Amino acid sequence: MDATEQLYAGEMGTVHSSGEAAVYLPESLELSEHRAIPQAISNTLETPAAAIRFPAESAAARPHGERALLVAVLKERLPPFQFRHADADIETPASARVPVQVAAGGQTPVACYLAAHGLQDAAIADVVRLDASEVGEAVESVLDSGAIDLSRL
């Protein structure tokens, strides 16, 4: 396993990334970060309960660290929700499922949720019925600021 770096530290959790994977570790995690990070980043160990692992995927539109960061921001800004990798698939974006807490936040949180699953901006645009450039700008603004502007879209 290669070295990890902390990409984000918020009130609800942290994001750590390596070349192999990125992980969102919620504050509620029972393991210490010292023990949880190597376990969560590893390809061979089971990810700790409540942690969310994002492996490096060549098919994903954004790097694994950015996808984990999007989830961290959503977790900070929205009511509690469960992130499920099975909610969206790069191959079938039209069948994506979005937690009601995310959907209630509007198009920007939905776009970020789908981007966290690795979907391309054009596929997200089809789902949220926007222009792909608007989706890209909204997601990038969240990545740049670490905040969701619900009035943006």
Contact map, one row per residue, 1 for C-alpha under 8 A:
111000000000000000010000000000000000010011000000000000000000000000000000000000000000000000000000000000000000000000000000000000000000000000000000000000000
111100000000000001110000000000000000000000000000000000000000000000000000000000000000000000000000000000000000000000000000000000000000000000000000000000000
111110000000000001000000000000000000000000000000000000000000000000000000000000000000000000000000000000000000000000000000000000000000000000000000000000000
011111000000000111100000000000000000000000000000000000000000000000000000000000000000000000000000000000000000000000000000000000000000000000000000000000000
001111100000000111000000000000000000000000000000000000000000000000000000000000000000000000000000000000000000000000000000000000000000000000000000000000000
000111111000011110000000000000000000000000000000000000000000000000000000000000000000000000000000000000000000000000000000000000000000000000000000000000000
000011111000011110000000000000000000000000000000000000000000000010001000000000000000000000000000000000000000000000000000000000000000000000000000000000000
000001111100011100000000000000000000000000000000000000000000000000001001000000000000000000000000000000000000000000000000000000000000000000000000000000000
000001111110111000000000000000000000000000000000000000000000000000000000000000000000000000000000000000000000000000000000000000000000000000000000000000000
000000011111110000000000000000000000000000000000000000000000000000000001000100000000000000000000000000000000000000000000000000000000000000000000000000000
000000001111100000000000001000000000000000000000000000000000000000000000000100000000000000000000000000000000000000000000000000000000000000000000000000000
000000000111110000000000011100000000000000000000000000000000000000000001001100000000000000000000000000000000000000000000000000000000000000000000000000000
000000001111111000000001111000000000000000000000000000000000000000000001000000000000000000000000000000000000000000000000000000000000000000000000000000000
000001111101111100000001111000000000000000000000000000000000000000000001000000000000000000000000000000000000000000000000000000000000000000000000000000000
000001111000111110000111100000000000000000000000000000000000000010011001000000000000000000000000000000000000000000000000000000000000000000000000000000000
000111110000011111000111100000000000100000000000000000000000000010000000000000000000000000000000000000000000000000000000000000000000000000000000000000000
000111100000001111111110000000000000000010000000000000000000000110000000000000000000000000000000000000000000000000000000000000000000000000000000000000000
011110000000000111111100000000000000000010000000000000000000000000000000000000000000000000000000000000000000000000000000000000000000000000000000000000000
010100000000000011111000000000000000000000000000000000010000000000000000000000000000000000000000000000000000000000000000000000000000000000000000000000000
110000000000000011111100000000000000000011100000000000110000000000000000000000000000000000000000000000000000000000000000000000000000000000000000000000000
000000000000000011111110000000000000000011000000000011110000000110000000000000000000000000000000000000000000000000000000000000000000000000000000000000000
000000000000001111011111000000000000000010000000000011110000000110010000000000000000000000000000000000000000000000000000000000000000000000000000000000000
000000000000001110001111100000000000100110000000001111000000000010010000000000000000000000000000000000000000000000000000000000000000000000000000000000000
000000000000111100000111110000000000000000000000001110000000000000011011000000000000000000000000000000000000000000000000000000000000000000000000000000000
000000000000111100000011111010001001000000000000011100000000000000000000000000000000000000000000000000000000000000000000000000000000000000000000000000000
000000000001110000000001111110000000000000000000011000000000000000000000000000000000000000000000000000000000000000000000000000000000000000000000000000000
000000000011110000000000111110000000000000000000000000000000000000000000000000000000000000000000000000000000000000000000000000000000000000000000000000000
000000000001000000000000011111000000000000000000010000000000000000000000000000000000000000000000000000000000000000000000000000000000000000000000000000000
000000000000000000000000111111110000000000000000111000000000000000000000000000000000000000000000000000000000000000000000000000000000000000000000000000000
000000000000000000000000000111110000000000000000000000000000000000000000000000000000000000000000000000000000000000000000000000000000000000000000000000000
000000000000000000000000000011111011000000000001000000000000000000000000000000000000000000000000000000000000000000000000000000000000000000000000000000000
000000000000000000000000000011111111000000000000000000000000000000000000000000000000000000000000000000000000000000000000000000000000000000000000000000000
000000000000000000000000100000111111100000000000000000000000000000000000000000000000000000000000000000000000000000000000000000000000000000000000000000000
000000000000000000000000000000011111110000000000000000000000000000000000000000000000000000000000000000000000000000000000000000000000000000000000000000000
000000000000000000000000000000111111111000000000000000000000000000000000000000000000000000000000000000000000000000000000000000000000000000000000000000000
000000000000000000000000100000111111111100000001000000000000000000000000000000000000000000000000000000000000000000000000000000000000000000000000000000000
000000000000000100000010000000001111111110000000000000000000000000000000000000000000000000000000000000000000000000000000000000000000000000000000000000000
100000000000000000000000000000000111111111000000000000000000000000000000000000000000000000000000000000000000000000000000000000000000000000000000000000000
000000000000000000000000000000000011111111001111000000000000000000000000000000000000000000000000000000000000000000000000000000000000000000000000000000000
000000000000000000000010000000000001111111001111001110000000000000000000000000000000000000000000000000000000000000000000000000000000000000000000000000000
100000000000000011011110000000000000111111100010000010000000000000000000000000000000000000000000000000000000000000000000000000000000000000000000000000000
100000000000000000011000000000000000011111111110000000000000000000000000000000000000000000000000000000000000000000000000000000000000000000000000000000000
000000000000000000010000000000000000000011111000000000000000000000000000000000000000000000000000000000000000000000000000000000000000000000000000000000000
000000000000000000000000000000000000000001111100000000000000000000000000000000000000000000000000000000000000000000000000000000000000000000000000000000000
000000000000000000000000000000000000001101111110000000000000000000000000000000000000000000000000000000000000000000000000000000000000000000000000000000000
000000000000000000000000000000000000001101011111000000000000000000000000000000000000000000000000000000000000000000000000000000000000000000000000000000000
000000000000000000000000000000000000001111001111101110000000000000000000000000000000000000000000000000000000000000000000000000000000000000000000000000000
000000000000000000000000000000100001001100000111111000000000000000000000000000000000000000000000000000000000000000000000000000000000000000000000000000000
000000000000000000000000000010000000000000000011111000000000000000000000000000000000000000000000000000000000000000000000000000000000000000000000000000000
000000000000000000000000110110000000000000000001111100000000000000000000000000000000000000000000000000000000000000000000000000000000000000000000000000000
000000000000000000000011110010000000000100000011111110000000000000000000000000000000000000000000000000000000000000000000000000000000000000000000000000000
000000000000000000000011100000000000000100000010011111000000000000010000000000000010000000000000000000000000000000000000000000000000000000000000000000000
000000000000000000001111000000000000000110000010001111100000000000010000000000000000000000000000000000000000000000000000000000000000000000000000000000000
000000000000000000001110000000000000000000000000000111110000000110110000000000000000000000000000000000000000000000000000000000000000000000000000000000000
000000000000000000011100000000000000000000000000000011111000000100000000000000000000000000000000000000000000000000000000000000000000000000000000000000000
000000000000000000111100000000000000000000000000000001111100001100000000000000000000000000000000000000000000000000000000000000000000000000000000000000000
000000000000000000000000000000000000000000000000000000111111001100000000000000000000000000000000000000000000000000000000000000000000000000000000000000000
000000000000000000000000000000000000000000000000000000011111000000000000000000000000000000000000000000000000000000000000000000000000000000000000000000000
000000000000000000000000000000000000000000000000000000001111100000000000000000000000000001000000000000000000000000000100000000000000000000000000000000000
000000000000000000000000000000000000000000000000000000001111111000000000000000000000000001000000000000000000000000001111000000000000000000000000000000000
000000000000000000000000000000000000000000000000000000000011111000000000000000000000000000000000000000000000000000100111100000000000000000000000000000000
000000000000000000000000000000000000000000000000000000000001111101100000000000000000000000000000000000000000000000110100000000000000000000000000000000000
000000000000000000000000000000000000000000000000000000011001111111100000000000000000000000000000000000000000000000000000000000000000000000000000000000000
000000000000000010001100000000000000000000000000000001111000011111110000000000000000000000000000000000000000000000000000000000000000000000000000000000000
000000100000001110001110000000000000000000000000000001000000001111111000000000000000000000000000000000000000000000000000000000000000000000000000000000000
000000000000000000000000000000000000000000000000000000000000011111111100000000000000000000000000000000000000000000010000000000000000000000000010000000000
000000000000000000000000000000000000000000000000000001000000011111111110000000000000000000000000000000000000000000111100000000000000000000000000000000000
000000000000001000000111000000000000000000000000000111000000000111111111000000000000000000000000000000000000000000010000000000000000000000000000000000000
000000110000001000000001000000000000000000000000000000000000000011111111100000000000000000000000000000000000000000000000000000000000000000000010000000000
000000000000000000000000000000000000000000000000000000000000000001111111110000000000000000000000000000000000000110110000000000000000000000000110000000000
000000000000000000000001000000000000000000000000000000000000000000111111111000000010000000000000000000000000000110010000000000000000000000000000000000000
000000010101111000000001000000000000000000000000000000000000000000011111111100000000000000000000000000000000000000000000000000000000000000000000000000000
000000000000000000000000000000000000000000000000000000000000000000001111111110000000000000000000000000000000000000000000000000000000000000000100011100000
000000000000000000000000000000000000000000000000000000000000000000000111111111000000000000000000000001000000100110000000000000000000000000000000000100000
000000000001000000000000000000000000000000000000000000000000000000000011111111111000000000000000000000000000000000000000000000000000000000000000000000000
000000000111000000000000000000000000000000000000000000000000000000000001111111000000000000000000000000000000000000000000000000000000000000000000000000000
000000000000000000000000000000000000000000000000000000000000000000000000111111100000000000000000000000000000000000000000000000000000000000000000001100000
000000000000000000000000000000000000000000000000000000000000000000000000011111111000000000000000000011001000000000000000000000000000000000000000000000000
000000000000000000000000000000000000000000000000000000000000000000000000001011111000000000000000000010000000000000000000000000000000000000000000000000000
000000000000000000000000000000000000000000000000000000000000000000000000001001111100000000000000000010000000000000000000000000000000000000000000000000000
000000000000000000000000000000000000000000000000000000000000000000000000001001111110000000000000001011000000000000000000000000000000000000000000000000000
000000000000000000000000000000000000000000000000000000000000000000000000000000011111000000000000001000000000000000000000000000000000000000000000000000000
000000000000000000000000000000000000000000000000000100000000000000000010000000001111101000000000001000000000000000000000000000000000000000000000000000000
000000000000000000000000000000000000000000000000000000000000000000000000000000000111111000000000000000000000000000000000000000000000000000000000000000000
000000000000000000000000000000000000000000000000000000000000000000000000000000000011111100000000000000000000000000001000000000000000000000000000000000000
000000000000000000000000000000000000000000000000000000000000000000000000000000000001111110000000000000000000000000000000000000000000000000000000000000000
000000000000000000000000000000000000000000000000000000000000000000000000000000000011111110000001110000000000000000000000000000000000000000000000000000000
000000000000000000000000000000000000000000000000000000000000000000000000000000000000111111011011100000000000000001001000000000000000000000000000000000000
000000000000000000000000000000000000000000000000000000000000000000000000000000000000011111111011000000000000000000001110000000000000000000000000000000000
000000000000000000000000000000000000000000000000000000000011000000000000000000000000000111111000000000000000000000001111000000000000000000000000000000000
000000000000000000000000000000000000000000000000000000000000000000000000000000000000000011111000000000000000000000000000000000000000000000000000000000000
000000000000000000000000000000000000000000000000000000000000000000000000000000000000000111111111000000000000000000000000000000000000000000000000000000000
000000000000000000000000000000000000000000000000000000000000000000000000000000000000000111111111000000000000000000000010001100100000000000000000000000000
000000000000000000000000000000000000000000000000000000000000000000000000000000000000000000011111000000000000000000000000001001100000000000000000000000000
000000000000000000000000000000000000000000000000000000000000000000000000000000000000000110011111100000000000000000000000000000000000000000000000000000000
000000000000000000000000000000000000000000000000000000000000000000000000000000000000001110011111110000000000000001000000000000000000000000000000000000000
000000000000000000000000000000000000000000000000000000000000000000000000000000000000001100000011111000000000000000000000000000000000000000000000000000000
000000000000000000000000000000000000000000000000000000000000000000000000000000000000001000000001111101100000010010000000000000000000000000000000000000000
000000000000000000000000000000000000000000000000000000000000000000000000000000001110000000000000111111100000000000000000000000000000000000000000000000000
000000000000000000000000000000000000000000000000000000000000000000000000000000000000000000000000011111110000000000000000000000000000000000000000000000000
000000000000000000000000000000000000000000000000000000000000000000000000000001111000000000000000001111111000000000000000000000000000000000000000000000000
000000000000000000000000000000000000000000000000000000000000000000000000010001001000000000000000011111111100110010000000000000000000000000000000000000000
000000000000000000000000000000000000000000000000000000000000000000000000000000000000000000000000011111111110110000000000000000000000000000000000000000000
000000000000000000000000000000000000000000000000000000000000000000000000000000000000000000000000000111111100000000000000000000000000000000000000000000000
000000000000000000000000000000000000000000000000000000000000000000000000000001000000000000000000000011111111110000000000000000000000000000000000000001000
000000000000000000000000000000000000000000000000000000000000000000000000000000000000000000000000000001111111110000000000000000000000000000000000000001001
000000000000000000000000000000000000000000000000000000000000000000000000000000000000000000000000000000101111111000000000000000010000000000000000000001001
000000000000000000000000000000000000000000000000000000000000000000000000000000000000000000000000000000001111111100000000000000000000001001100000000111011
000000000000000000000000000000000000000000000000000000000000000000000000010000000000000000000000000001101111111110000000000000000000000000000000000101000
000000000000000000000000000000000000000000000000000000000000000000000000000000000000000000000000010001101111111111000000000000010000000000000000000000000
000000000000000000000000000000000000000000000000000000000000000000000000000000000000000000000000000000000011111111100000000110010000001001100000000000000
000000000000000000000000000000000000000000000000000000000000000000000110010000000000000000000000000000000001111111110000000000000000000000100000000000000
000000000000000000000000000000000000000000000000000000000000000000000110010000000000000000000000010001000000111111111000000000000000000000000000000000000
000000000000000000000000000000000000000000000000000000000000000000000000000000000000000100000001000000000000011111111110000100000000000000000000000000000
000000000000000000000000000000000000000000000000000000000000110000100100000000000000000000000000000000000000001111111111100100000000000000100000000000000
000000000000000000000000000000000000000000000000000000000000010001110110000000000000000000000000000000000000000111111110000000000000000000000000000000000
000000000000000000000000000000000000000000000000000000000001000000100000000000000000100111000000000000000000000011111110000000000000000000000000000000000
000000000000000000000000000000000000000000000000000000000011110000100000000000000000000011000000000000000000000001111111000000000000000000000000000000000
000000000000000000000000000000000000000000000000000000000001100000000000000000000000000011001000000000000000000001111111101100000000000000000000000000000
000000000000000000000000000000000000000000000000000000000001100000000000000000000000000001000000000000000000000000100111111100000000000000000000000000000
000000000000000000000000000000000000000000000000000000000000100000000000000000000000000000000000000000000000000000100011111110000001101100000000000000000
000000000000000000000000000000000000000000000000000000000000000000000000000000000000000000000000000000000000000000000001111111000011000000000000000000000
000000000000000000000000000000000000000000000000000000000000000000000000000000000000000000001100000000000000000000000011111111100001000000000000000000000
000000000000000000000000000000000000000000000000000000000000000000000000000000000000000000001000000000000000001001100011111111110001001000000000000000000
000000000000000000000000000000000000000000000000000000000000000000000000000000000000000000000000000000000000001000000000111111111111001000000000000000000
000000000000000000000000000000000000000000000000000000000000000000000000000000000000000000000100000000000000000000000000011111111100000000000000000000000
000000000000000000000000000000000000000000000000000000000000000000000000000000000000000000001100000000000000000000000000001111111000000000000000000000000
000000000000000000000000000000000000000000000000000000000000000000000000000000000000000000000000000000000010011000000000000111111100000000000000000000000
000000000000000000000000000000000000000000000000000000000000000000000000000000000000000000000000000000000000000000000000000011111110000000000000000000000
000000000000000000000000000000000000000000000000000000000000000000000000000000000000000000000000000000000000000000000000000011011111011000000000000000000
000000000000000000000000000000000000000000000000000000000000000000000000000000000000000000000000000000000000000000000000010010001111111000000000000000000
000000000000000000000000000000000000000000000000000000000000000000000000000000000000000000000000000000000000000000000000111110000111111100000000000000000
000000000000000000000000000000000000000000000000000000000000000000000000000000000000000000000000000000000000000000000000100000000011111110000000000000000
000000000000000000000000000000000000000000000000000000000000000000000000000000000000000000000000000000000000000000000000000000000111111111000000000000001
000000000000000000000000000000000000000000000000000000000000000000000000000000000000000000000000000000000001001000000000100110000111111111100000000000000
000000000000000000000000000000000000000000000000000000000000000000000000000000000000000000000000000000000000000000000000100000000001111111110000000000000
000000000000000000000000000000000000000000000000000000000000000000000000000000000000000000000000000000000000000000000000000000000000111111111000000000000
000000000000000000000000000000000000000000000000000000000000000000000000000000000000000000000000000000000001001000000000000000000000011111111100000000011
000000000000000000000000000000000000000000000000000000000000000000000000000000000000000000000000000000000001001100100000000000000000001111111110000000000
000000000000000000000000000000000000000000000000000000000000000000000000000000000000000000000000000000000000000000000000000000000000000111111111000000000
000000000000000000000000000000000000000000000000000000000000000000000000000000000000000000000000000000000000000000000000000000000000000011111111111100000
000000000000000000000000000000000000000000000000000000000000000000000100100000000000000000000000000000000000000000000000000000000000000001111111111110000
000000000000000000000000000000000000000000000000000000000000000001001100000000000000000000000000000000000000000000000000000000000000000000111111111000000
000000000000000000000000000000000000000000000000000000000000000000000000000000000000000000000000000000000000000000000000000000000000000000011111110000000
000000000000000000000000000000000000000000000000000000000000000000000000000000000000000000000000000000000000000000000000000000000000000000001111111000000
000000000000000000000000000000000000000000000000000000000000000000000000100000000000000000000000000000000000000000000000000000000000000000001111111100000
000000000000000000000000000000000000000000000000000000000000000000000000100010000000000000000000000000000000000000000000000000000000000000001110111110000
000000000000000000000000000000000000000000000000000000000000000000000000110010000000000000000000000000000001100000000000000000000000000000001100011111000
000000000000000000000000000000000000000000000000000000000000000000000000000000000000000000000000000000000001000000000000000000000000000000000100001111110
000000000000000000000000000000000000000000000000000000000000000000000000000000000000000000000000000000001111100000000000000000000000000000000000000111111
000000000000000000000000000000000000000000000000000000000000000000000000000000000000000000000000000000000000000000000000000000000000000000000000000011111
000000000000000000000000000000000000000000000000000000000000000000000000000000000000000000000000000000000001000000000000000000000000000001000000000011111
000000000000000000000000000000000000000000000000000000000000000000000000000000000000000000000000000000000111000000000000000000000000010001000000000001111
